[in-house]
């Protein structure tokens, strides 16, 4: 055994295609900006990482609802035991993370070409992110990719 994870051919082809040809959410970012959105970031280094940067820059906290985070069906199929960890901290996703008041969110979401999903809430306080499971219990935070971290 080589220790490498083997995926079925559909998963392998899907992972290769999405890695080789990522789709940046430029249309959505433009729509958000045109409608008054002020805070957005792609999650190419991980959802948690992007949210952490937003929170630190704005000096606010956040609550993430782990079960509301959308995940690719191929990811769920290939990694049934830890797909949610990968959805939080994995990279190479070029989805758009943005924060907005409810009225702006509703307007923006109705104009996007792709589905928008509420995955959490910004809260007052220090830049700390709580990740909650479906029962409201805190789960350990997963860091995203850090290009400058020394090992």
C-alpha positions as CSV (number, residue, x, y, z in Angstrom):
1,X,0.0,0.0,0.0
2,X,1.3,3.4,-0.9
3,X,-0.7,5.3,1.6
4,X,-2.4,7.3,-1.2
5,X,-6.2,7.7,-1.1
6,X,-7.8,6.1,-4.1
7,X,-11.0,7.6,-5.5
8,X,-13.4,6.3,-8.0
9,X,-13.0,7.6,-11.5
10,X,-15.8,10.1,-11.3
11,X,-14.4,11.7,-8.2
12,X,-10.9,11.7,-9.6
13,X,-12.0,13.3,-12.9
14,X,-14.1,15.9,-11.0
15,X,-11.3,16.8,-8.6
16,X,-8.8,17.2,-11.5
17,X,-11.1,19.3,-13.5
18,X,-12.1,21.7,-10.7
19,X,-8.4,22.0,-9.6
20,X,-7.2,22.7,-13.2
21,X,-10.0,25.0,-14.2
22,X,-11.3,26.8,-11.1
23,X,-14.3,29.2,-11.5
24,X,-13.8,32.5,-9.8
25,X,-17.0,34.2,-8.7
26,X,-16.3,37.4,-10.6
27,X,-19.9,38.0,-11.6
28,X,-21.1,37.6,-8.0
29,X,-18.3,39.8,-6.7
30,X,-19.3,42.5,-9.2
31,X,-23.0,42.2,-8.3
32,X,-22.2,42.4,-4.6
33,X,-20.1,45.6,-5.1
34,X,-22.7,47.2,-7.4
35,X,-25.3,46.7,-4.8
36,X,-23.3,48.2,-2.0
37,X,-21.4,45.2,-0.6
38,X,-18.2,46.1,1.2
39,X,-16.7,42.9,2.5
40,X,-15.8,39.8,0.5
41,X,-13.0,37.4,-0.1
42,X,-12.5,34.2,-2.0
43,X,-11.9,31.1,0.0
44,X,-9.0,29.7,-2.0
45,X,-7.0,29.2,1.2
46,X,-10.0,27.9,3.2
47,X,-13.3,29.2,4.5
48,X,-12.0,29.5,8.0
49,X,-8.9,31.3,6.9
50,X,-10.9,33.8,4.9
51,X,-13.4,34.5,7.7
52,X,-10.5,34.8,10.2
53,X,-8.9,37.6,8.0
54,X,-12.3,39.4,7.7
55,X,-12.9,39.2,11.4
56,X,-9.4,40.5,12.3
57,X,-9.6,43.3,9.8
58,X,-13.0,44.4,11.1
59,X,-12.4,43.6,14.7
60,X,-15.5,41.4,15.0
61,X,-16.2,37.8,15.9
62,X,-18.2,35.2,14.0
63,X,-20.2,32.1,14.5
64,X,-20.0,29.4,11.7
65,X,-22.7,26.8,11.4
66,X,-20.8,23.8,10.2
67,X,-23.8,21.9,8.9
68,X,-24.9,24.8,6.7
69,X,-21.6,25.0,4.8
70,X,-22.2,23.6,1.3
71,X,-19.9,20.9,0.2
72,X,-19.4,19.3,-3.2
73,X,-21.2,15.9,-3.5
74,X,-17.9,14.4,-4.8
75,X,-16.1,15.6,-1.7
76,X,-18.8,14.0,0.5
77,X,-18.6,10.8,-1.4
78,X,-14.8,10.6,-1.4
79,X,-14.3,11.7,2.2
80,X,-17.4,10.7,4.1
81,X,-15.6,10.8,7.5
82,X,-14.0,14.3,7.3
83,X,-15.6,16.2,4.4
84,X,-16.7,18.9,6.8
85,X,-13.2,19.5,8.1
86,X,-12.0,19.9,4.5
87,X,-14.9,22.2,3.7
88,X,-13.8,24.5,6.5
89,X,-10.1,24.4,6.1
90,X,-9.3,23.0,2.6
91,X,-8.1,25.3,-0.1
92,X,-8.5,25.7,-3.8
93,X,-12.2,26.7,-3.6
94,X,-12.8,29.9,-5.4
95,X,-16.2,30.5,-3.9
96,X,-17.0,33.9,-2.5
97,X,-17.3,34.6,1.2
98,X,-19.1,37.9,2.0
99,X,-20.7,39.6,4.9
100,X,-23.8,41.7,4.6
101,X,-26.7,42.9,6.6
102,X,-29.8,40.8,6.1
103,X,-31.6,43.2,3.7
104,X,-28.5,43.5,1.5
105,X,-27.9,39.7,1.6
106,X,-31.5,39.0,0.5
107,X,-31.1,41.5,-2.4
108,X,-27.7,40.2,-3.5
109,X,-28.6,36.5,-3.2
110,X,-31.5,37.0,-5.5
111,X,-29.3,38.5,-8.2
112,X,-26.4,36.0,-8.1
113,X,-26.0,33.5,-10.9
114,X,-25.1,30.8,-8.3
115,X,-26.8,30.0,-5.0
116,X,-25.8,32.0,-1.9
117,X,-25.9,30.2,1.4
118,X,-25.9,31.7,4.9
119,X,-23.2,29.8,6.8
120,X,-22.9,32.0,9.9
121,X,-23.2,35.3,11.6
122,X,-20.9,38.2,12.4
123,X,-21.0,39.1,16.2
124,X,-19.6,41.9,18.2
125,X,-16.5,41.2,20.2
126,X,-13.0,40.1,19.7
127,X,-12.0,38.5,16.4
128,X,-12.8,34.9,17.5
129,X,-14.6,32.4,15.4
130,X,-16.8,29.8,17.0
131,X,-17.8,26.8,14.8
132,X,-21.0,25.0,16.0
133,X,-22.3,21.6,15.1
134,X,-26.0,20.9,14.4
135,X,-26.8,20.7,18.2
136,X,-25.1,24.1,18.9
137,X,-22.0,22.6,20.4
138,X,-18.6,24.1,19.6
139,X,-16.3,22.0,17.5
140,X,-12.5,22.6,17.1
141,X,-11.5,25.3,14.7
142,X,-9.6,24.2,11.6
143,X,-7.1,26.5,10.1
144,X,-6.8,27.1,6.3
145,X,-3.6,27.1,4.3
146,X,-1.0,29.7,5.3
147,X,1.6,30.3,2.6
148,X,4.0,32.0,5.0
149,X,3.8,29.5,7.9
150,X,7.2,28.0,8.6
151,X,7.2,24.3,9.4
